[in-house]
Amino acid sequence: MTTTVARRRFLQGSLAIAVVGFDRGRESWASGPGSANVVAIPQLDGQLLMNPAVLAAAADDYGHIVHRTPLAVLVPGSMKDIVKLVTFARLHGIQVAAARGVGESHSTAGQAQVAAGVVIDMSALATIHEINGNDALVDAGVRWIDLLEATLPRGKSPPTLTDYIELSVGGTLSVGGVGGQAFRHGLQVDNILELQVVTGSGALVTCSPWQNPLLWNAVRAGLGQFGIIVRARVRLVPVKPRVRVYSATYTDLAALTADQELLIEDGRFDYVEGSASADGSGGWIYALEAASYFNPGSPPNNTAKLAGLRFDPGTSATVDQSYFDFANRLAPTIAFLEQIGVWQLPHPWLNLFLPGPEAPAFMQAVLDATTLDDTGQGPIVFYPFKRALLGAPFARVPDTPHVFIFSLLRTAIPATPEHVTDLIAQNRQIYEEARAIGGKRYPIDSVPMSPADWEAQIHPLFPQFSLAKLLFDPLHVLTPGQKIFT
Ligand SMILES: Cc1cc2nc3c(=O)[nH]c(=O)nc-3n(C[C@H](O)[C@H](O)[C@H](O)COP(=O)(O)OP(=O)(O)OC[C@H]3O[C@@H](n4cnc5c(N)ncnc54)[C@H](O)[C@@H]3O)c2cc1C
């Protein structure tokens, strides 16, 4: 059973306790008329739920480390419900966070949670409204996989896809959205034409480069601080139906990163990533993963594709698959991880953006000090993209022409609190070392941050970030889980 189906059954199976009002005296929601202190909540198209099981699910995410229990969960029936809820929350000093779905947030440290506030289950608004020649208009709760399934019959795809496509459009646009096509197209936030946003002031605003540009610049990769994205116009590009995936291994990490940088400059592939895995004798072996799209009957020329690359002789291989199967390539692995219970374990991830020139030596030093016990056999992924293609100011990355994403996608095995604490401490130390060479966090991961750390993370744009908060969420209603303004 997929998590989505399981969740639907869970929500249907749980007896809905709907909120009817907010008790100002007790600062809690009320399911009945109660005292004179109870203020009626606005009429909603959806429901505000306070069942213990729903609240417990909203106090969890893919990290399974941080648990903050909300007062209620809004299952919106319309965009207007979000406007009404944020307006009401603002009036009564209640904080609000959007999440991909109850119990389905893919954050790893409570980013989509809110203690004693309201979680908005964005998966309830998941309609694809339009698919046009070059764009699609979708609700923020649509998952990339759903959009892709709708656009591929027309030969179109969003330009950059995350490795795992069951993430929500609103969720990845709030953080950036990185994938193996980013070297050619930029991040997902660079491939959006227009957004509809409910600001922290409760206003429903359309923004684009030409309309409300301040909000447009703030909300893309804005970590949910300025508005809740309710609808997005996503750019689409033509894609070929087949994909040839090339892999090759390297004993020398620097040779692989040099080849990756060569490949993103000469553009011979449509997708470039890389990874490290155990070499069986306590060290790491490195792998290039690259892909070329093609039409049936016109496959790429393997000799030309691999020319000049410095992988270990005899280690290259190719696999042909459909574009959809390639985009959804993690699905079988994830189904297996769910089945054996690993998906449900704590995931203290570390995700960094490193400056191109320093990245190879930095990653080598980190990997030299990392064991399989430190990763729980979780994937280690790294690949470069071009800084010049990035346009969302708050997607913070180093200011070098090439930037590497470096991800230690840890699973805590054993799943003891001590081991989780140890891995988070490792994350913190590596983050500090990365920061010293100009690195930034990709803030979907598990690194404890103080307000001063956030200033360093957003530097030199922290004044603009704070000003945007003042303009669009002056009462700090939205997304406290990142702990930027506490
Ligand atoms: C298995 C796995 C693979 C992943 N692969 C990739 C990858 O290849 N590339 C990549 O870039 N990321 C990847 N991620 C990370 C992912 O992008 C983040 O977890 C991201 O937060 C999206 O997840 P989500 O849709 O579940 O959003 P959530 O975790 O629910 O939300 C993320 C943040 O955005 C806020 N938010 C959510 N929806 C909205 C909205 N509509 N408006 C405003 N704020 C909102 C939340 O409050 C929270 O702060 C992966 C995560 C997992 C678990």
The ligand as a MOL file (V3000), in Angstrom:
LIG
                    3D

  0  0  0     0  0            999 V3000
M  V30 BEGIN CTAB
M  V30 COUNTS 53 58 0 0 0
M  V30 BEGIN ATOM
M  V30 1 C 12.8620 10.7510 -0.2500 0
M  V30 2 C 13.0720 12.2140 -0.4770 0
M  V30 3 C 13.6890 12.6390 -1.6340 0
M  V30 4 C 13.8990 13.9860 -1.8590 0
M  V30 5 N 14.5050 14.3800 -3.0230 0
M  V30 6 C 14.7080 15.6780 -3.2650 0
M  V30 7 C 15.3440 16.1190 -4.4680 0
M  V30 8 O 15.7440 15.3310 -5.3010 0
M  V30 9 N 15.4870 17.4440 -4.6610 0
M  V30 10 C 15.0480 18.3670 -3.7600 0
M  V30 11 O 15.1670 19.5610 -4.0080 0
M  V30 12 N 14.4670 17.9860 -2.6130 0
M  V30 13 C 14.3010 16.6730 -2.3390 0
M  V30 14 N 13.7220 16.2900 -1.1640 0
M  V30 15 C 13.3960 17.3010 -0.1660 0
M  V30 16 C 12.0830 17.9910 -0.4590 0
M  V30 17 O 12.2300 18.9040 -1.5140 0
M  V30 18 C 11.6650 18.7390 0.7850 0
M  V30 19 O 11.3940 17.8210 1.7870 0
M  V30 20 C 10.5250 19.6800 0.5500 0
M  V30 21 O 10.2450 20.2050 1.8040 0
M  V30 22 C 9.2940 19.1470 -0.1380 0
M  V30 23 O 8.6050 18.2380 0.5980 0
M  V30 24 P 7.0180 18.3230 0.7870 0
M  V30 25 O 6.3400 18.5550 -0.5120 0
M  V30 26 O 6.6840 17.1150 1.5680 0
M  V30 27 O 6.8560 19.6450 1.6480 0
M  V30 28 P 6.7590 19.8300 3.2490 0
M  V30 29 O 7.8640 19.0880 3.8960 0
M  V30 30 O 5.3730 19.5120 3.6610 0
M  V30 31 O 7.0120 21.3660 3.3500 0
M  V30 32 C 8.2900 21.9010 3.1770 0
M  V30 33 C 8.3720 23.3160 3.7310 0
M  V30 34 O 7.6310 24.1750 2.8840 0
M  V30 35 C 6.5120 24.6720 3.5770 0
M  V30 36 N 5.4020 24.5100 2.6620 0
M  V30 37 C 4.8350 23.3580 2.2150 0
M  V30 38 N 3.8860 23.6250 1.3330 0
M  V30 39 C 3.8600 24.9550 1.2280 0
M  V30 40 C 3.0880 25.8450 0.4610 0
M  V30 41 N 2.1570 25.4170 -0.3760 0
M  V30 42 N 3.3180 27.1730 0.5970 0
M  V30 43 C 4.2650 27.6350 1.4400 0
M  V30 44 N 5.0220 26.8470 2.1940 0
M  V30 45 C 4.8270 25.5150 2.0670 0
M  V30 46 C 6.3580 23.8440 4.8300 0
M  V30 47 O 5.7530 24.5600 5.8860 0
M  V30 48 C 7.7800 23.4820 5.1290 0
M  V30 49 O 8.4390 24.5350 5.7840 0
M  V30 50 C 13.4990 14.9460 -0.9030 0
M  V30 51 C 12.8880 14.5220 0.2890 0
M  V30 52 C 12.6810 13.1680 0.5050 0
M  V30 53 C 12.0850 12.7220 1.7950 0
M  V30 END ATOM
M  V30 BEGIN BOND
M  V30 1 1 1 2
M  V30 2 1 2 3
M  V30 3 2 2 52
M  V30 4 2 3 4
M  V30 5 1 4 5
M  V30 6 1 4 50
M  V30 7 2 5 6
M  V30 8 1 6 7
M  V30 9 1 6 13
M  V30 10 2 7 8
M  V30 11 1 7 9
M  V30 12 1 9 10
M  V30 13 2 10 11
M  V30 14 1 10 12
M  V30 15 2 12 13
M  V30 16 1 13 14
M  V30 17 1 14 15
M  V30 18 1 14 50
M  V30 19 1 15 16
M  V30 20 1 16 17
M  V30 21 1 16 18
M  V30 22 1 18 19
M  V30 23 1 18 20
M  V30 24 1 20 21
M  V30 25 1 20 22
M  V30 26 1 22 23
M  V30 27 1 23 24
M  V30 28 2 24 25
M  V30 29 1 24 26
M  V30 30 1 24 27
M  V30 31 1 27 28
M  V30 32 2 28 29
M  V30 33 1 28 30
M  V30 34 1 28 31
M  V30 35 1 31 32
M  V30 36 1 32 33
M  V30 37 1 33 34
M  V30 38 1 33 48
M  V30 39 1 34 35
M  V30 40 1 35 36
M  V30 41 1 35 46
M  V30 42 1 36 37
M  V30 43 1 36 45
M  V30 44 2 37 38
M  V30 45 1 38 39
M  V30 46 1 39 40
M  V30 47 2 39 45
M  V30 48 1 40 41
M  V30 49 2 40 42
M  V30 50 1 42 43
M  V30 51 2 43 44
M  V30 52 1 44 45
M  V30 53 1 46 47
M  V30 54 1 46 48
M  V30 55 1 48 49
M  V30 56 2 50 51
M  V30 57 1 51 52
M  V30 58 1 52 53
M  V30 END BOND
M  V30 END CTAB
M  END
